[in-house]
Amino acid sequence: MRDDQIIEAWDRVTPGQSTQQRMLDNVLSGQSSYRARVRLFRRRVVGAVSIFVVLAVIAAMVAPRYFAVGSPIELTQSRGVQATRVNSAPTSGVMFDLVPMTEDEMLANVDIFVGTISRVDVIKVSFPSRDEYMELITVNVDSALRGSLSGGAQTQVLAHPAVSSNATCSSCAMLALLKKGTTALFLGMPTSGASFSSGSAVFYYSDVAQYYLGDPARWVFVQTAQGVQFDTWGWPTLAAEGTPAVQDGVSQVASMDVVKTFIRTKI
């Protein structure tokens, strides 16, 4: 009831003094309770909005770099190129000449961590004369053997080329295993200063990721239902401890603990 309605109703009746006091106390009590409820409601609404705004700001600060399909990706260091997220790589055949490296050489200057893949994006990098397709792999870190990462962190790893049902790559058996939900041990090369160039155009990996894989074969050890798989040619000492059967250049050991123990003897 509005205040003017209360006054009008009061004027129409002539109660006794004790009744007047009782009515007045009830009216004032009701009005006070109503106003208190309004104030409480307002506080709750304002508090909820404030909490929402704070959570939105925090989410924007910590969210990984997810890109909508077809939308341009902002590149701060790269020049002469454009990048977009696409659904998959086009039909093509990719050939790689892997530079010979020893096991010790591959373990040098890398951060080593185990994590579960939460997302895989395909990135198209457009140079003036051609397009390159890469994979941006988001990893939830479980543990680290070396480097600045620790359990609970999230990082992104860039891999080249992008592997899909439309793209074939004779050296990409390991890269093809990296799917959402897969656990793997990564030898992550920091992206600082790393780039892919064509003519005067340069794509800097650090524009989209914190780490990259040196090639699509030797820099990951992937957990599967049968065991942990890895590139035989790149890791002959570890392969000698694994299963004697090698398929398509891929060896296997029983568990990730075997891989961790081997790596710890090398670093």
C-alpha positions as CSV (number, residue, x, y, z in Angstrom):
1,M,0.0,0.0,0.0
2,R,1.2,3.5,-0.9
3,D,1.6,6.2,1.8
4,D,-1.2,8.3,0.3
5,Q,-3.6,5.3,0.4
6,I,-2.8,4.8,4.1
7,I,-3.6,8.4,4.9
8,E,-6.9,8.3,3.0
9,A,-8.0,5.1,4.7
10,W,-7.0,6.6,8.1
11,D,-9.2,9.7,7.5
12,R,-12.2,7.5,6.7
13,V,-12.3,5.7,10.0
14,T,-12.3,7.1,13.6
15,P,-11.0,4.3,15.9
16,G,-10.4,4.7,19.6
17,Q,-7.0,5.8,20.9
18,S,-5.8,2.3,21.8
19,T,-7.0,1.0,18.4
20,Q,-5.3,3.9,16.7
21,Q,-2.0,3.0,18.3
22,R,-2.3,-0.7,17.4
23,M,-3.2,0.1,13.8
24,L,-0.4,2.6,13.5
25,D,2.1,0.1,14.9
26,N,0.9,-2.6,12.4
27,V,1.1,-0.2,9.4
28,L,4.6,1.1,10.3
29,S,5.8,-2.5,11.0
30,G,4.5,-3.6,7.6
31,Q,6.0,-0.7,5.8
32,S,9.3,-1.2,7.6
33,S,9.3,-4.9,6.7
34,Y,8.5,-4.1,3.0
35,R,11.3,-1.6,2.8
36,A,13.7,-4.0,4.4
37,R,12.8,-6.7,1.9
38,V,13.3,-4.2,-1.0
39,R,16.7,-3.2,0.3
40,L,17.6,-6.9,0.8
41,F,16.5,-7.7,-2.8
42,R,18.4,-4.8,-4.2
43,R,21.5,-5.9,-2.3
44,R,21.2,-9.5,-3.6
45,V,20.7,-8.3,-7.2
46,V,23.6,-5.9,-7.0
47,G,25.8,-8.6,-5.3
48,A,24.9,-11.2,-8.0
49,V,25.7,-8.7,-10.8
50,S,29.0,-7.8,-9.1
51,I,30.0,-11.4,-8.7
52,F,29.1,-12.1,-12.4
53,V,31.2,-9.2,-13.6
54,V,34.2,-10.3,-11.5
55,L,33.9,-13.9,-12.8
56,A,33.6,-12.7,-16.4
57,V,36.8,-10.6,-16.0
58,I,38.7,-13.5,-14.4
59,A,37.5,-15.8,-17.2
60,A,38.7,-13.4,-19.8
61,M,42.1,-13.2,-18.1
62,V,42.7,-17.0,-17.8
63,A,40.8,-18.4,-20.8
64,P,43.0,-20.1,-23.4
65,R,43.2,-18.8,-26.9
66,Y,40.1,-20.4,-28.5
67,F,39.1,-19.1,-31.9
68,A,35.8,-19.4,-33.7
69,V,35.9,-21.2,-37.0
70,G,36.5,-18.8,-39.8
71,S,37.3,-15.8,-37.6
72,P,40.7,-14.1,-38.0
73,I,43.3,-14.7,-35.3
74,E,45.1,-11.6,-34.0
75,L,48.8,-11.8,-34.8
76,T,51.0,-9.3,-32.9
77,Q,54.5,-10.3,-34.1
78,S,53.9,-12.0,-37.4
79,R,54.1,-10.0,-40.6
80,G,52.7,-10.5,-44.1
81,V,50.5,-13.4,-43.1
82,Q,46.9,-14.0,-41.9
83,A,45.7,-16.8,-39.6
84,T,42.2,-18.3,-39.1
85,R,40.8,-21.4,-37.4
86,V,39.3,-23.9,-39.9
87,N,37.5,-27.3,-39.5
88,S,40.2,-29.4,-41.1
89,A,43.1,-29.5,-43.4
90,P,42.4,-30.0,-47.1
91,T,43.1,-33.2,-49.0
92,S,46.9,-33.3,-49.5
93,G,50.0,-35.4,-49.1
94,V,52.7,-34.1,-46.8
95,M,56.3,-35.3,-46.8
96,F,58.9,-34.6,-44.1
97,D,62.7,-35.0,-44.1
98,L,63.5,-35.5,-40.4
99,V,66.9,-34.1,-39.4
100,P,68.9,-36.8,-37.7
101,M,69.3,-36.1,-34.0
102,T,70.5,-38.2,-31.0
103,E,68.3,-38.8,-28.0
104,D,70.3,-36.4,-26.0
105,E,70.0,-33.7,-28.6
106,M,66.2,-34.0,-28.6
107,L,66.0,-33.8,-24.8
108,A,68.1,-30.6,-24.8
109,N,66.4,-27.1,-24.6
110,V,62.9,-28.5,-24.2
111,D,60.3,-28.4,-21.4
112,I,59.1,-31.9,-20.6
113,F,55.6,-32.4,-19.3
114,V,52.7,-34.9,-19.2
115,G,49.2,-33.8,-19.8
116,T,45.7,-34.5,-21.2
117,I,44.6,-32.9,-24.4
118,S,41.4,-30.8,-23.9
119,R,41.1,-29.3,-27.4
120,V,42.7,-29.5,-30.8
121,D,42.2,-26.6,-33.3
122,V,43.3,-26.5,-36.9
123,I,44.9,-23.2,-37.9
124,K,45.3,-22.0,-41.4
125,V,48.2,-19.6,-41.9
126,S,47.9,-17.8,-45.2
127,F,51.1,-16.6,-46.8
128,P,51.1,-14.6,-50.1
129,S,52.0,-17.7,-52.1
130,R,50.5,-20.6,-50.2
131,D,48.6,-21.8,-47.1
132,E,50.0,-23.8,-44.3
133,Y,47.8,-25.9,-41.9
134,M,48.9,-26.4,-38.3
135,E,47.3,-27.9,-35.1
136,L,47.0,-25.9,-31.9
137,I,46.8,-28.4,-29.1
138,T,45.5,-27.3,-25.7
139,V,47.0,-29.4,-22.8
140,N,45.9,-29.6,-19.2
141,V,49.2,-30.4,-17.5
142,D,49.3,-33.3,-15.0
143,S,53.0,-33.2,-14.1
144,A,56.3,-31.9,-15.3
145,L,59.8,-33.4,-15.5
146,R,61.5,-30.2,-16.4
147,G,60.5,-26.6,-17.1
148,S,58.3,-23.9,-15.7
149,L,55.0,-25.8,-15.9
150,S,53.4,-27.7,-13.0
151,G,50.4,-29.8,-12.4
152,G,47.1,-27.9,-12.9
153,A,48.5,-25.5,-15.5
154,Q,47.2,-25.2,-19.0
155,T,49.3,-24.6,-22.1
156,Q,49.2,-24.8,-25.8
157,V,51.4,-26.6,-28.2
158,L,51.7,-25.9,-32.0
159,A,52.2,-28.9,-34.3
160,H,52.9,-28.9,-38.0
161,P,51.3,-30.1,-40.2
162,A,47.6,-30.5,-39.3
163,V,46.6,-34.1,-39.5
164,S,43.0,-35.0,-40.4
165,S,41.1,-37.6,-42.4
166,N,41.7,-35.5,-45.5
167,A,45.5,-35.1,-45.0
168,T,48.1,-37.8,-45.3
169,C,51.6,-37.7,-43.9
170,S,54.0,-40.5,-43.9
171,S,55.8,-39.3,-40.8
172,C,52.8,-38.3,-38.8
173,A,51.7,-41.5,-37.1
174,M,52.4,-40.0,-33.6
175,L,50.8,-36.7,-34.4
176,A,47.6,-38.5,-35.6
177,L,47.2,-40.0,-32.1
178,L,46.9,-36.6,-30.4
179,K,43.1,-36.2,-30.0
180,K,40.9,-34.6,-27.3
181,G,41.0,-36.8,-24.2
182,T,44.4,-38.3,-25.0
183,T,47.3,-38.2,-22.5
184,A,50.8,-37.7,-23.7
185,L,54.3,-36.7,-22.7
186,F,55.4,-33.7,-24.6
187,L,58.9,-32.4,-25.4
188,G,57.8,-28.8,-25.8
189,M,60.1,-26.4,-27.5
190,P,59.5,-22.8,-26.3
191,T,58.1,-20.7,-29.1
192,S,60.1,-17.5,-28.3
193,G,61.8,-16.5,-31.6
194,A,60.5,-19.6,-33.5
195,S,58.9,-18.9,-36.8
196,F,57.8,-20.3,-40.2
197,S,58.6,-18.0,-43.2
198,S,57.9,-17.8,-46.9
199,G,59.7,-15.0,-48.7
200,S,59.4,-11.9,-46.6
201,A,56.3,-13.1,-44.8
202,V,56.9,-14.6,-41.3
203,F,54.6,-16.4,-38.9
204,Y,55.8,-16.4,-35.3
205,Y,54.7,-19.4,-33.3
206,S,54.5,-17.3,-30.1
207,D,51.5,-15.5,-31.5
208,V,49.3,-18.5,-30.8
209,A,51.2,-21.0,-28.5
210,Q,53.7,-21.3,-25.7
211,Y,55.4,-24.4,-27.2
212,Y,55.8,-26.2,-30.5
213,L,56.8,-29.7,-31.6
214,G,60.1,-30.0,-33.5
215,D,58.5,-32.4,-36.0
216,P,55.4,-34.5,-36.2
217,A,57.1,-37.7,-35.0
218,R,59.7,-37.7,-32.3
219,W,58.6,-35.1,-29.7
220,V,55.6,-36.9,-28.1
221,F,55.0,-40.2,-26.3
222,V,51.3,-41.0,-26.4
223,Q,49.3,-43.1,-24.0
224,T,47.0,-45.7,-25.7
225,A,44.9,-48.6,-24.4
226,Q,47.8,-50.9,-25.3
227,G,50.6,-48.9,-23.8
228,V,52.7,-45.8,-24.5
229,Q,53.6,-45.4,-28.2
230,F,56.6,-43.4,-29.6
231,D,58.7,-43.0,-32.8
232,T,61.1,-45.9,-33.1
233,W,63.7,-44.2,-35.2
234,G,64.0,-41.2,-32.8
235,W,64.3,-43.3,-29.6
236,P,66.2,-46.5,-30.4
237,T,67.4,-47.0,-26.8
238,L,63.9,-46.9,-25.4
239,A,62.6,-49.0,-28.4
240,A,65.0,-51.7,-27.3
241,E,63.1,-51.9,-24.0
242,G,59.7,-52.0,-25.6
243,T,57.8,-54.6,-27.6
244,P,59.7,-56.3,-30.4
245,A,56.9,-55.8,-32.9
246,V,57.2,-52.4,-34.6
247,Q,54.4,-51.1,-36.8
248,D,54.8,-48.2,-39.2
249,G,57.9,-47.0,-37.3
250,V,56.1,-46.9,-33.9
251,S,57.2,-48.7,-30.8
252,Q,55.5,-49.3,-27.5
253,V,56.3,-49.7,-23.8
254,A,54.0,-50.8,-21.0
255,S,53.4,-47.5,-19.2
256,M,54.3,-43.8,-19.0
257,D,56.4,-44.6,-15.9
258,V,58.8,-46.5,-18.2
259,V,59.1,-43.4,-20.4
260,K,59.6,-41.1,-17.4
261,T,62.3,-43.3,-15.9
262,F,64.2,-43.4,-19.3
263,I,64.0,-39.6,-19.7
264,R,65.2,-39.0,-16.1
265,T,68.3,-41.0,-16.9
266,K,69.0,-38.7,-19.8
267,I,68.5,-35.2,-18.3
